[in-house]
Protein backbone atom coordinates (compact mmCIF):
# COMPACT_ATOMS: atom_id res chain seq x y z
CA UNK A 1 0.00 0.00 0.00
CA UNK A 2 1.46 3.34 -1.01
CA UNK A 3 1.02 6.46 1.05
CA UNK A 4 -0.10 9.61 -0.68
CA UNK A 5 2.50 12.38 -0.88
CA UNK A 6 0.72 14.34 1.86
CA UNK A 7 1.02 11.40 4.25
CA UNK A 8 4.71 11.00 3.48
CA UNK A 9 5.29 14.68 4.11
CA UNK A 10 3.41 14.47 7.41
CA UNK A 11 5.53 11.52 8.53
CA UNK A 12 8.76 13.30 7.62
CA UNK A 13 7.70 16.58 9.23
CA UNK A 14 6.68 14.77 12.42
CA UNK A 15 9.79 12.62 12.65
CA UNK A 16 12.36 15.41 12.20
CA UNK A 17 11.62 17.12 15.56
CA UNK A 18 11.58 13.74 17.32
CA UNK A 19 14.99 12.84 15.90
CA UNK A 20 16.37 16.25 16.86
CA UNK A 21 15.00 15.85 20.38
CA UNK A 22 16.66 12.44 20.71
CA UNK A 23 19.99 13.83 19.46
CA UNK A 24 19.83 16.67 22.00
CA UNK A 25 19.07 14.19 24.81
CA UNK A 26 22.05 12.01 23.88
CA UNK A 27 24.34 15.05 23.69
CA UNK A 28 23.20 16.25 27.12
CA UNK A 29 23.85 12.81 28.62
CA UNK A 30 27.30 12.63 27.02
CA UNK A 31 28.15 16.09 28.37
CA UNK A 32 27.00 15.06 31.86
CA UNK A 33 29.25 11.98 31.78
CA UNK A 34 32.17 14.08 30.50
CA UNK A 35 31.73 16.60 33.34
CA UNK A 36 31.51 13.77 35.92
CA UNK A 37 34.95 12.58 34.84
CA UNK A 38 36.55 15.91 35.74
CA UNK A 39 35.94 15.27 39.46
CA UNK A 40 38.16 13.48 41.94
CA UNK A 41 37.40 12.04 45.35
CA UNK A 42 39.86 12.71 48.17
CA UNK A 43 39.40 10.17 50.96
CA UNK A 44 39.41 11.78 54.41
CA UNK A 45 39.24 8.53 56.40
CA UNK A 46 38.99 4.82 55.66
CA UNK A 47 36.05 4.37 53.30
CA UNK A 48 34.55 1.08 52.13
CA UNK A 49 34.18 0.66 48.38
CA UNK A 50 32.02 -1.91 46.66
CA UNK A 51 32.54 -4.13 43.64
CA UNK A 52 32.01 -2.82 40.15
CA UNK A 53 30.16 0.17 38.86
CA UNK A 54 26.68 0.83 37.56
CA UNK A 55 24.97 -0.54 40.67
CA UNK A 56 22.26 1.13 42.62
CA UNK A 57 22.46 1.30 46.43
CA UNK A 58 24.01 -2.20 46.63
CA UNK A 59 26.43 -2.49 49.56
CA UNK A 60 26.75 -6.28 49.76
CA UNK A 61 29.97 -6.92 47.87
CA UNK A 62 32.64 -4.86 49.61
CA UNK A 63 35.88 -4.80 47.65
CA UNK A 64 38.22 -2.93 49.96
CA UNK A 65 38.62 -0.05 52.33
CA UNK A 66 40.34 2.89 50.70
CA UNK A 67 42.84 4.46 53.07
CA UNK A 68 43.08 8.09 54.03
CA UNK A 69 44.49 10.68 51.58
CA UNK A 70 43.90 8.63 48.43
CA UNK A 71 42.77 10.70 45.45
CA UNK A 72 40.54 8.69 43.12
CA UNK A 73 39.29 9.81 39.70
CA UNK A 74 35.51 9.71 39.29
CA UNK A 75 34.03 7.88 36.31
CA UNK A 76 30.35 8.58 36.89
CA UNK A 77 28.01 10.02 39.51
CA UNK A 78 24.57 8.44 39.62
CA UNK A 79 21.53 9.57 41.58
CA UNK A 80 19.14 6.80 42.57
CA UNK A 81 15.85 6.87 44.45
CA UNK A 82 17.38 6.16 47.88
CA UNK A 83 21.03 7.20 47.51
CA UNK A 84 23.76 8.37 45.19
CA UNK A 85 26.67 6.28 43.95
CA UNK A 86 30.05 7.43 42.74
CA UNK A 87 31.82 5.07 40.31
CA UNK A 88 35.58 5.47 40.41
CA UNK A 89 38.84 4.00 39.20
CA UNK A 90 40.92 2.26 41.85
CA UNK A 91 44.72 2.48 41.95
CA UNK A 92 44.93 -1.16 40.74
CA UNK A 93 42.92 -0.12 37.62
CA UNK A 94 39.77 -1.78 38.93
CA UNK A 95 36.32 -0.22 38.96
CA UNK A 96 34.44 0.28 42.22
CA UNK A 97 31.78 2.52 43.70
CA UNK A 98 30.86 3.98 47.01
CA UNK A 99 27.40 4.81 48.23
CA UNK A 100 26.39 8.23 49.56
CA UNK A 101 23.31 8.82 51.69
CA UNK A 102 21.59 5.44 51.96
CA UNK A 103 18.08 5.73 53.39
C-alpha positions, 0 to 999 in steps of 0.5 A: 500500500502506497502512502499519498505524498501528503502522508509521506510529508506528514511523517517526515515533518513529524519525525524530524523534531523527534529525531532532533529531540533524541539527538539533543538528549544524547548530547546532554547525557554525554556532556554530563558523563564528560563533566563527571569525569573531571571530578576526583574524590579525596578520601578523608578517612577509611572508606569502604568501596564496593565491587564494580560500577553501575549498581544502585544502592548495593552495599553487599559486595565490599571490595576494599577499604580505601585508606586516608588521603587517596585521590581517586578519579571519578568515572560517573556520579549516579543519583538513585531513588534512595542514595547516590553512587560514585563510580571510580577507578581504583589504583589497581585499575579496577572499577568500584563505587561507594554509596552516599546517603543510603536511606 
